[in-house]
Amino acid sequence: MTSIFDQSLPQTGANHSPLSPVDFIARSADVYPDSTAVIHGPIQRDWQETYSRCRRLASALQGRGIGRGETVAAMLPNIPEMLEAHFGVPMIGAVLNTLNIRLDADAIAYMLEHGEAKVLLVDREFTPVIREAVAKLEKPPLLVDVNDPELGGGDPVTELNYEALLAEGDPDFEWSLPEDEWDAISLNYTSGTTGNPKGVVYHHRGAFQNALGNQAVWSMGERPVYLWTLPMFHCNGWCFPWTVTALGGTHVCLRRVEAETILQLISDHGVTHMCGAPIILNTLLNLPEEARESLSHRVQAMTAGAAPPASVIGAVEAMGIDITHVYGLTEVYGPVTVCAWNPEWDDLPLEKRAALKARQGVRYPTLQGLMVADTETMEPVARDGETVGEICLRGNTVMKGYLKNPSATEEAFRGGWYHTGDLAVWHEDGYIEIKDRLKDIIISGGENISTIEVEGVIYSHPDVLEAAVVARPDEKWGETPCAFVTLKPEAGEVSEEAIISYCREHLARFKAPKKVIFEELPKTSTGKVQKFVLRQQAKEA
């Protein structure tokens, strides 16, 4: 049925355009051309120069034959080139795949092949692992060497240098918004409950909205100074490359997370905001007391993952850092819920404040739906803080789906909601609080670790009969893998260190167990390992 509002009111170029975060940089270059956009060691660039470099990158990639829907991968730490890729790549409709710099060659090779990467930007620190990964591919991508002076050495992975590539491009390149905001903007791989990671596809509309959602829930004003303590490869840096740019802010790059450097950069550049897993906060707390007292102004810190304990929250706030707790997943562009703080909670005792801050909170204004529900019936659970259900999400900031995996996409979107696999309770005030996970993913230092992947490696040890891996609480990392191992009857003396070393030989080091317990695995009558029993044992160990 039509109405008077459907008549002679067409959608045209004058009143409609696709939503995309790529346009944010054009605005900032226009409004704040001389304002500092990027700081990296001695490098300082304003918004006009940064915009020109992004346009050069886009133009050069197009000149190399890259276009809409083709993948450009990046194996880069938090350096200016990584920020530029977040704009230069999607300017031509290409899709940015930021690779986890902690992964091994096998995982990287799988992602490059599965994502059909045509170009790969490589920081020299990762030349060895990329050479090993690319050697496994039938169709290797075009390699581009990124020589970061802050690294201070390293061999180039190829003769084509990033600056030379930019020199091929036009600083006035006429880029365009996507024809459809549903077009893919980025590809992020996540460790699922299977060995091979799944490729999560983001679209321009979702990236645009979550970028502004970050600004809204954090009440970020124009021109913030943002320190990159969060990896830009992780969920596209929770969309903050686009958020900070939209506000004409300053990106302070940080190649490695080192506590002394963090405090120095905060002091030198007047940092106002930073993000990261709780391990970032723990890193700062491990500094000497005089260093921790050196902050001259208050800093806003957004954290996700395992909630920091009360003692950590108290100590960090005493340093001058205000914590905002958020929750999200790779499948939803990073954070989509926030523990929105009520001023009346300020005067509560520390333990009570910490308990409130530990909750995953309420939905972002850019997320359309959030509920805790029975995972089978999809009926919302009671808001009593006790009934457990699965966190389900819906809206524009939910992924397009899993690349080349329609069955996994269909299962994830069952019933018209995205099923997170996280179990939570719903409090009377509408705040959610995670209690457990349906999936056995371990979140260590903000990184996902598949227990099945780790178990597979342990099972390949010649002396191992059975193995099960669960999360073990860790004050520094939030969680670390704990392996329970049953040895073969004929096995000789096998030590805990031997199993850990074996895993480190076959996995990225952060995925290897930090603790190994030798025992018979508890099982149900049907032979299924009772992981809830093992989780309790790991917690007590």
VOGU-3710 file (C-alpha; in Angstrom, 3 decimals, decimal comma):
1> mtsifdqslp> 0,000/0,000/0,000  1,412/3,385/-0,983  0,908/6,712/0,744  1,380/10,367/-0,129  4,964/9,998/1,119  5,715/7,474/-1,618  4,720/9,848/-4,417  7,174/12,083/-6,320  9,832/11,686/-3,642  12,461/9,598/-5,450
11> qtganhspls> 15,815/8,459/-4,158  18,456/10,370/-6,130  22,106/11,276/-5,952  21,107/14,478/-4,205  19,434/12,816/-1,234  21,028/9,394/-0,953  24,522/7,891/-0,953  25,929/4,571/0,263  27,224/4,640/3,827  30,982/4,016/3,949
21> pvdfiarsad> 33,695/4,950/6,472  36,070/5,665/3,593  34,532/9,123/3,202  35,604/10,048/6,740  39,157/10,776/5,601  37,995/13,143/2,858  36,105/15,187/5,447  39,004/15,308/7,904  41,437/16,320/5,168  39,031/19,108/4,212
31> vypdstavih> 38,174/20,293/7,736  41,523/19,688/9,471  44,109/19,634/6,643  47,003/20,810/8,821  46,034/18,927/11,978  48,244/16,001/12,995  46,779/12,758/11,719  49,551/10,243/12,399  52,471/10,043/14,804  54,981/7,220/14,548
41> gpiqrdwqet> 58,371/7,821/16,121  59,816/10,837/14,301  57,103/10,632/11,607  54,291/13,162/11,888  51,841/13,658/9,044  48,818/15,923/8,777  45,448/14,922/7,382  46,062/16,378/3,930  49,259/14,374/3,445  47,705/11,206/4,882
51> ysrcrrlasa> 44,726/11,541/2,547  47,071/11,998/-0,418  49,010/8,874/0,528  45,803/6,849/0,753  44,755/8,090/-2,684  48,175/7,188/-4,058  47,795/3,671/-2,644  44,353/3,296/-4,192  45,556/4,597/-7,543  48,657/2,375/-7,543
61> lqgrgigrge> 46,668/-0,735/-6,675  44,200/0,023/-9,436  47,101/0,516/-11,812  48,310/-2,942/-10,842  44,962/-4,384/-11,887  43,259/-4,580/-8,485  39,560/-3,761/-8,416  36,203/-4,327/-6,791  35,850/-7,475/-4,739  39,542/-8,428/-4,875
71> tvaamlpnip> 41,513/-9,041/-1,713  44,514/-7,049/-0,526  46,104/-8,607/2,550  48,321/-6,897/5,120  50,854/-8,445/7,481  51,599/-5,274/9,385  51,863/-4,083/12,994  50,322/-0,797/14,150  52,194/1,490/11,772  51,016/4,274/9,412
81> emleahfgvp> 50,917/1,949/6,404  48,312/-0,199/8,161  46,110/2,843/8,725  46,518/3,897/5,089  45,439/0,444/3,919  42,115/0,875/5,749  41,295/3,686/3,336  43,370/3,131/0,204  42,207/-0,453/-0,331  38,415/0,125/-0,093
91> migavlntln> 38,690/3,339/-2,132  38,775/1,117/-5,225  36,208/-1,365/-3,962  38,864/-3,895/-2,960  38,649/-5,839/0,301  41,227/-5,483/3,084  42,358/-8,666/4,858  44,416/-7,786/7,936  46,380/-10,858/9,037  47,120/-11,736/12,639
101> irldadaiay> 50,861/-11,069/12,928  51,213/-13,774/15,589  50,152/-16,651/13,344  52,322/-19,387/11,864  53,022/-20,028/8,182  50,392/-22,749/7,747  47,588/-20,551/9,066  48,707/-17,582/6,988  48,969/-19,705/3,842  45,443/-20,988/4,392
111> mlehgeakvl> 44,052/-17,460/4,767  45,863/-16,122/1,714  44,608/-18,998/-0,404  41,071/-19,040/0,980  40,715/-15,254/0,691  42,306/-15,280/-2,786  44,667/-12,445/-1,890  46,031/-10,614/-4,933  48,415/-8,320/-3,020  50,172/-8,723/0,339
121> lvdreftpvi> 51,775/-5,835/2,235  54,567/-7,201/4,454  56,498/-5,562/7,275  60,112/-6,765/7,332  59,727/-8,298/10,777  57,522/-10,961/9,185  59,578/-11,685/6,077  60,616/-15,197/7,256  57,093/-16,427/8,065  55,632/-14,883/4,896
131> reavaklekp> 58,292/-16,495/2,720  57,421/-19,830/4,283  53,686/-19,238/3,835  53,884/-18,020/0,243  56,024/-21,029/-0,704  52,983/-23,190/0,014  50,761/-21,358/-2,494  50,165/-22,224/-6,133  49,191/-18,620/-6,900  51,148/-16,312/-4,574
141> pllvdvndpe> 50,028/-12,688/-4,286  52,025/-9,665/-5,367  54,320/-8,930/-2,416  55,031/-5,389/-1,241  57,860/-4,668/1,211  57,094/-2,237/4,039  60,267/-0,868/5,595  59,372/0,652/8,957  62,353/2,626/10,327  61,166/1,873/13,869
151> lgggdpvtel> 62,006/-1,802/13,262  65,602/-0,928/12,536  66,497/-3,712/10,118  65,193/-6,864/8,516  65,252/-8,302/5,022  62,739/-7,166/2,396  60,353/-9,889/1,275  60,517/-8,534/-2,284  62,106/-5,776/-4,361  58,836/-3,813/-4,638
161> nyeallaegd> 58,846/-1,271/-1,814  55,676/0,329/-0,410  56,948/3,869/-1,021  57,807/2,938/-4,597  54,299/1,552/-5,005  52,848/4,820/-3,713  55,006/6,727/-6,198  53,131/4,922/-8,973  49,865/6,431/-7,732  48,110/9,760/-8,177
171> pdfewslped> 47,728/11,910/-5,007  44,601/13,437/-6,569  43,100/10,076/-7,552  39,334/10,319/-8,015  38,081/7,430/-5,911  34,413/6,667/-5,415  32,081/5,305/-2,792  30,846/1,746/-3,331  27,836/1,390/-5,591  26,195/-0,600/-2,828
181> ewdaislnyt> 26,913/-0,167/0,892  26,429/-3,942/1,189  29,703/-4,389/-0,722  32,477/-6,042/1,275  35,031/-3,718/2,864  37,155/-6,181/4,824  37,839/-9,829/5,578  38,806/-10,978/9,074  39,647/-14,539/10,012  38,520/-15,913/13,325
191> sgttgnpkgv> 39,385/-19,116/15,133  36,193/-21,115/15,360  35,733/-24,475/17,022  37,286/-26,142/14,001  40,907/-26,206/12,940  40,545/-23,958/9,890  39,602/-20,364/10,679  36,456/-18,853/9,195  36,559/-15,748/7,028  34,265/-13,061/8,421
201> vyhhrgafqn> 33,118/-10,554/5,803  32,303/-6,936/6,764  30,358/-4,499/4,574  30,728/-0,726/4,215  27,452/0,061/5,996  28,359/-1,958/9,085  31,850/-0,486/9,294  30,398/3,031/9,003  27,866/2,425/11,743  30,130/0,655/14,213
211> algnqavwsm> 32,776/3,349/13,764  30,225/5,960/14,821  28,861/3,644/17,503  32,312/3,698/19,127  32,210/7,474/19,187  28,713/7,533/20,666  29,217/5,098/23,560  32,548/6,656/24,516  31,335/10,256/24,119  34,415/11,009/22,010
221> gerpvylwtl> 34,629/14,630/20,949  36,368/16,036/17,882  40,107/15,466/17,495  40,853/12,820/20,137  44,412/11,536/20,513  44,234/7,764/20,211  47,079/5,397/21,143  47,181/2,137/19,179  47,575/-0,380/22,010  44,949/-2,565/20,272
231> pmfhcngwcf> 46,137/-4,501/17,189  44,759/-3,000/13,992  44,613/-6,517/12,564  41,989/-7,523/15,152  38,474/-6,762/13,835  40,019/-3,866/11,896  41,086/-2,405/15,209  37,467/-2,543/16,451  36,718/-0,039/13,641  38,789/2,657/15,375
241> pwtvtalggt> 40,913/3,421/12,266  37,659/4,826/10,905  36,324/6,241/14,212  39,381/8,355/15,014  39,627/9,526/11,408  35,964/10,537/11,366  36,668/12,844/14,298  39,811/14,342/12,780  41,821/12,843/15,630  45,435/11,789/15,911
251> hvclrrveae> 46,550/8,183/15,496  49,574/7,533/17,720  51,117/4,331/16,395  52,681/1,723/18,642  54,686/-1,029/17,021  55,022/-3,127/20,172  53,076/-3,074/23,407  55,661/-2,053/25,992  54,519/-0,512/29,248  57,229/2,164/29,440
261> tilqlisdhg> 56,592/3,219/25,844  52,842/3,446/26,449  53,283/5,835/29,366  55,882/7,852/27,462  53,610/8,287/24,445  50,657/9,195/26,657  52,773/11,912/28,246  54,475/13,153/25,077  51,364/13,423/22,917  48,522/13,986/25,361
271> vthmcgapii> 46,825/10,689/24,580  43,130/10,733/25,482  41,948/7,245/24,472  43,257/3,711/24,008  41,840/0,185/23,726  42,909/-3,369/24,392  42,492/-6,605/26,277  42,945/-6,598/30,064  46,557/-7,684/29,549  47,307/-4,099/28,484
281> lntllnlpee> 46,146/-2,876/31,879  48,144/-5,578/33,661  51,231/-4,570/31,704  50,972/-1,038/33,052  50,415/-2,257/36,600  53,660/-4,226/36,490  55,636/-1,006/36,206  57,387/0,469/39,268  55,155/2,651/41,412  56,930/5,877/40,472
291> areslshrvq> 56,313/5,149/36,787  52,642/4,398/37,412  52,281/7,756/39,140  53,679/9,656/36,160  50,386/10,211/34,317  49,604/13,929/34,262  46,053/13,601/32,929  43,245/11,066/32,912  43,032/8,626/30,019  40,021/6,678/28,761
301> amtagaappa> 40,660/2,940/28,234  38,201/0,589/26,538  38,717/-3,087/27,339  37,047/-6,325/26,276  37,460/-10,024/26,874  37,709/-11,434/30,374  36,680/-8,697/32,782  39,531/-7,348/34,936  39,374/-8,329/38,626  38,453/-5,683/41,177
311> svigaveamg> 42,057/-5,227/42,291  43,142/-4,436/38,729  40,274/-2,012/38,154  41,047/-0,205/41,389  44,770/0,048/40,693  44,295/1,192/37,094  41,780/3,852/38,054  44,169/5,044/40,753  46,770/5,524/37,999  44,435/7,906/36,210
321> idithvyglt> 42,905/5,543/33,665  39,116/5,263/33,431  37,922/1,859/32,223  34,997/1,215/29,888  34,079/-2,457/29,492  32,707/-3,599/26,122  31,823/-6,899/24,490  31,819/-8,132/20,933  33,168/-10,655/18,483  34,896/-10,659/15,121
331> evygpvtvca> 31,506/-11,440/13,568  30,080/-8,122/14,756  32,862/-5,653/13,834  34,361/-5,701/17,327  32,479/-4,228/20,298  28,682/-3,960/20,109  27,696/-3,827/23,785  28,983/-1,528/26,489  28,732/-1,476/30,247  27,214/1,997/30,137
341> wnpewddlpl> 28,153/3,640/33,409  25,588/5,278/35,642  26,877/8,218/37,731  25,099/6,938/40,853  27,514/3,982/40,866  30,544/6,235/41,397  30,322/6,223/45,187  29,921/2,462/45,564  32,719/0,397/47,172  35,419/-0,846/44,792
351> ekraalkarq> 34,246/-4,472/44,834  30,713/-3,443/43,922  31,913/-1,092/41,179  34,152/-3,832/39,784  31,243/-6,297/39,755  29,143/-3,797/37,806  31,976/-3,025/35,377  32,482/-6,747/34,770  29,106/-6,958/33,058  29,026/-6,895/29,275
361> gvryptlqgl> 26,261/-4,313/29,427  23,713/-3,032/26,947  23,680/-2,726/23,161  25,400/-0,011/21,174  22,902/2,470/19,682  24,028/1,128/16,287  23,049/-2,478/17,138  19,380/-3,193/16,406  18,821/-6,154/18,710  20,333/-7,872/21,755
371> mvadtetmep> 18,808/-10,663/23,782  19,733/-13,570/26,015  17,631/-16,504/24,856  17,115/-20,225/24,950  19,384/-21,299/22,113  16,830/-23,777/20,726  13,460/-22,059/21,196  14,837/-18,512/20,780  12,606/-17,391/23,643  14,210/-14,650/25,788
381> vardgetvge> 15,214/-15,772/29,272  13,958/-14,074/32,422  15,776/-10,894/33,423  16,584/-12,273/36,838  20,397/-12,368/36,768  20,278/-16,152/37,210  18,725/-17,843/34,170  21,412/-18,676/31,624  20,885/-18,344/27,875  22,803/-17,597/24,704
391> iclrgntvmk> 23,661/-14,049/23,684  21,985/-13,328/20,335  22,529/-10,204/18,241  21,041/-8,656/15,120  21,450/-5,498/13,081  23,617/-3,712/10,549  26,801/-4,331/12,523  26,550/-8,088/12,151  28,791/-9,588/9,457  27,622/-10,422/5,925
401> gylknpsate> 28,552/-14,001/6,724  31,412/-16,481/6,487  33,321/-16,475/3,201  32,713/-19,609/1,103  30,921/-21,270/4,024  27,141/-21,062/3,517  26,361/-23,819/6,016  28,246/-22,058/8,815  26,572/-18,760/7,872  23,131/-20,340/7,928
411> eafrggwyht> 23,748/-21,924/11,307  25,113/-18,689/12,770  21,999/-16,764/11,612  19,465/-19,379/12,688  16,118/-17,866/13,623  16,991/-14,425/12,289  19,612/-13,723/14,954  23,373/-14,099/15,110  24,193/-16,801/17,666  27,340/-15,787/19,539
421> gdlavwhedg> 27,907/-19,086/21,329  28,386/-17,142/24,574  26,223/-17,979/27,570  25,049/-15,169/29,826  22,436/-14,020/32,307  20,183/-11,012/31,836  19,896/-8,637/34,767  16,750/-6,770/35,725  18,214/-3,474/34,505  18,796/-4,956/31,040
431> yieikdrlkd> 22,544/-5,494/31,390  23,944/-8,843/30,269  26,755/-10,742/31,984  28,661/-13,631/30,390  28,888/-16,828/32,412  30,366/-19,380/30,008  30,839/-20,275/26,336  29,008/-22,737/24,191  32,103/-22,934/22,057  35,350/-23,936/23,667
441> iiisggenis> 37,232/-20,941/22,378  39,965/-19,603/24,651  40,455/-15,826/24,643  44,067/-15,186/25,594  45,318/-11,616/25,562  42,399/-10,722/23,308  43,233/-13,448/20,771  41,029/-16,447/20,031  42,539/-19,924/20,364  40,703/-22,965/19,041
451> tievegviys> 40,904/-25,826/21,545  40,333/-28,314/18,738  43,379/-26,994/16,884  45,574/-27,342/19,974  44,150/-30,776/20,761  44,939/-31,895/17,227  48,599/-31,035/17,671  48,830/-32,777/21,044  47,144/-35,856/19,621  49,870/-36,001/16,959
461> hpdvleaavv> 52,538/-36,508/19,642  53,651/-40,159/19,412  53,224/-40,787/23,158  49,760/-39,236/23,556  46,628/-41,383/23,743  44,020/-38,701/24,486  43,984/-34,961/24,980  41,551/-32,219/25,904  42,212/-28,494/26,136  40,247/-25,967/28,170
471> arpdekwget> 40,664/-22,384/29,318  42,537/-21,743/32,538  42,172/-18,342/34,249  45,329/-16,250/34,068  45,920/-12,914/35,773  48,067/-11,595/32,924  46,399/-13,003/29,791  42,813/-13,439/31,002  42,876/-17,082/29,909  45,525/-19,525/28,701
481> pcafvtlkpe> 45,252/-23,063/27,320  45,443/-25,890/29,847  45,936/-29,361/28,389  44,801/-32,621/29,979  46,736/-35,552/28,538  46,462/-39,317/28,804  49,645/-41,072/27,717  49,815/-44,366/25,847  50,547/-47,385/28,064  53,866/-47,964/26,340
491> agevseeaii> 54,953/-44,350/26,662  58,014/-43,675/28,722  58,613/-40,644/30,879  56,996/-37,609/29,222  57,270/-34,259/30,951  54,977/-31,240/30,932  57,696/-29,196/29,244  58,044/-31,813/26,498  54,372/-31,443/25,559  54,562/-27,649/25,676
501> sycrehlarf> 57,712/-27,588/23,533  56,116/-29,948/21,039  53,121/-27,629/20,718  55,350/-24,603/20,238  57,033/-26,395/17,341  53,708/-26,907/15,571  51,664/-23,862/16,637  52,032/-20,144/17,092  53,617/-19,790/20,543  50,609/-18,043/22,087
511> kapkkvifee> 48,439/-21,066/21,271  50,629/-23,554/23,129  49,396/-24,749/26,561  50,842/-22,991/29,578  49,891/-25,916/31,799  49,744/-29,683/31,150  48,068/-32,139/33,523  48,517/-35,895/33,023  45,457/-37,968/33,942  42,585/-40,086/32,628
521> lpktstgkvq> 40,006/-37,843/30,997  36,559/-37,748/32,659  33,826/-38,888/30,263  30,099/-39,353/30,017  28,500/-42,771/29,543  28,641/-42,186/25,790  32,348/-41,448/25,856  32,180/-37,656/25,543  34,858/-35,758/27,471  33,344/-33,742/30,307
531> kfvlrqqake> 35,020/-30,428/29,708  33,099/-28,688/32,456  34,909/-30,980/34,913  38,251/-30,162/33,331  37,549/-26,432/33,424  37,009/-26,642/37,161  40,198/-28,659/37,609  42,133/-26,165/35,505  40,778/-23,316/37,602  41,903/-25,046/40,787
541> a> 45,297/-26,125/39,448
//
